[in-house]
Amino acid sequence: MDTLLEWRKEFPILDKTVYMISHSLGAMPRRTSLRLQEYADLWATRGIRAWDEGWWNMPVQIGDLIGNIIGAGPGEVVMHQNVSICQSVIASCFDWSGKRNKIVSESLNFPSNLYIYHGLEKVGARLVTVPSEDGISVPLEKMLQAIDEQTQLVSISHVIFLSSFIQDVRAIVNRAHEVGALVVADIYQSAGTVPLNVRELDLDFATGGSVKWLCGGPGAGYLYVRRDLWPGLEPRLTGWMADREPFAFEAGPIRYAPDAFRFLNGSPNIPGLYAARSGYEVIAEVGADNIRAKSIAQTSLLIDLALEAGFKVNAPRDQNKRGGTVAIDVPNGKEVTRELLSRDFLVDYRPRAGIRVAPHFYSKNEELELIIREIRKIIDTGTYGHPSRASA
Ligand SMILES: Cc1ncc(COP(=O)(O)O)c(C=O)c1O
């Protein structure tokens, strides 16, 4: 008896689709509509007073809900719009012109992150990316070897977005700290499906967003910074909310706030935060360990079914090294994906990975069988027809 299936009532789209895309856009909880209505009602009835009556503190208040999920303390997480901004805020805290100018990352890190670090090459940074040998995993030894006394920042994805490979964050943090480097983990593909604790991992920074496993919708990314680092970090990507007295409206230079507000910049995306809140609440209620136990069982089943059907699977076989997504690599994967979408099987396609399929706590085992059968049917009947229009 799978008691988590009780949650299906909370997600309207599950009645109409086989929803296997929570690695990309988690299903919307029913209560999100109420939250967004609350936002509109407050604005409509309280006007400008809404800032004092809740909006101003939302970036930290909603951050606390995330903190609860990822093991951060109260006031240690601030909300931004997305991961790209959070990574840029972090990168802007450092001087890249000196001897300690190296950034170590993996070639399978999310492209936004690498784009930002490549940009820093113009101001003196040296980016070293450790390649994957199999397109799935990142060789730990090579990561550790790349981190040396000239390394300022190590930037890793906890779970690799293409293959779902889980990196050994603790080993990487230990090595980085040994040589005086700091570590940022992109936890977008772990928070909400693979339990983690930023304090136990001794991370310096962590960032992620709400769109995927947390079912919080677009427009809300989060940034955790280890508390003892705050006084020494002065982001150049900044704004008036980061000043210690924003309502003094004094001309610069900025005097950074002593708390996590120092990592904010301009006005926050308030409606995005209202929407995100409902997702975070649901995930906390369901419980990270319950989600993980079910995810391991379902991704294992999915891999077995895919292999039985004769498909190639681009995901780690070891369940302890695998996050919530299974990439299934079939010929004409992009076109097959388009056909699946038109039949209400919601998945996506990524080059070098395949069709990404992700059950979440609200998924039924029978849906896994259905999707594998559907992929087989599409391939056998050749009904994917028209390459190139595929949205992926
Ligand atoms: C691991 C990871 N990091 C970052 C992103 C993108 O983040 P954002 O759009 O919030 O900048 C994604 C997916 O979109 C992702 O999977």
The ligand as a Tripos MOL2 file, in Angstrom:
@<TRIPOS>MOLECULE
LIG
   16    16     1     0     0
SMALL
NO_CHARGES

@<TRIPOS>ATOM
      1 C1         21.2390   21.6690  -11.8530 C.3       1 LIG1
      2 C2         20.5860   22.8830  -12.4530 C.ar      1 LIG1
      3 N1         21.0690   24.1010  -12.1960 N.ar      1 LIG1
      4 C3         20.5150   25.2090  -12.7310 C.ar      1 LIG1
      5 C4         19.4200   25.1320  -13.5500 C.ar      1 LIG1
      6 C5         18.8530   26.4100  -14.1120 C.3       1 LIG1
      7 O1         18.5780   27.2980  -13.1000 O.3       1 LIG1
      8 P1         17.9080   28.7510  -13.2980 P.3       1 LIG1
      9 O2         17.0030   28.6970  -14.4740 O.co2     1 LIG1
     10 O3         17.1880   28.9220  -12.0020 O.co2     1 LIG1
     11 O4         19.0230   29.7060  -13.4470 O.co2     1 LIG1
     12 C6         18.8810   23.8620  -13.8440 C.ar      1 LIG1
     13 C7         17.6960   23.6610  -14.7020 C.2       1 LIG1
     14 O5         17.0590   24.4110  -15.2870 O.2       1 LIG1
     15 C8         19.4780   22.7210  -13.2780 C.ar      1 LIG1
     16 O6         19.0120   21.4960  -13.5610 O.3       1 LIG1
@<TRIPOS>BOND
     1     1     2 1
     2     2     3 ar
     3     2    15 ar
     4     3     4 ar
     5     4     5 ar
     6     5     6 1
     7     5    12 ar
     8     6     7 1
     9     7     8 1
    10     8     9 2
    11     8    10 1
    12     8    11 1
    13    12    13 1
    14    12    15 ar
    15    13    14 2
    16    15    16 1
@<TRIPOS>SUBSTRUCTURE
     1 LIG1         1 GROUP 0 **** ****
